[in-house]
Amino acid sequence: MRYADYMVIVSGLSVRHLNAMAETIELTYKQRRWLGDPEHIRIEGEKSSNWKAMDFGNIVLHMMLPGVREEYDIEMLWSVGEEHDDKCNEKPQDVWEDMPDLSFLRDCPDVAPEN
């Protein structure tokens, strides 16, 4: 599996600014890409008003409004690693706790959790 070599994270001043940056970067990429580069870039959040992500193959570009950038803080996640992310360190919940009406399945050997 290939991952990006670089991640670039920028803030836009407004929704209009995010759209203009994405449009300009896409146009510039198409004009200046190398022969080995992907012909089309993948853009996530094209209809989003606060976060866009562009995948150029070896580079991933995130463009966000300042509040969204602060809320998700992906710089911290990528700089310190998952061991410092509270969500990654949450202990998995027992699936049977959420389904008390299906507790009879615990006795079924094909679906009972292994201990």
Summary of the structure (lengths in Angstrom):
residues: 115
radius of gyration: 21.1
end to end distance: 32.0
largest distance: 63.2
contacts: 228
relative contact order: 0.15
helix: 44%
strand: 17%
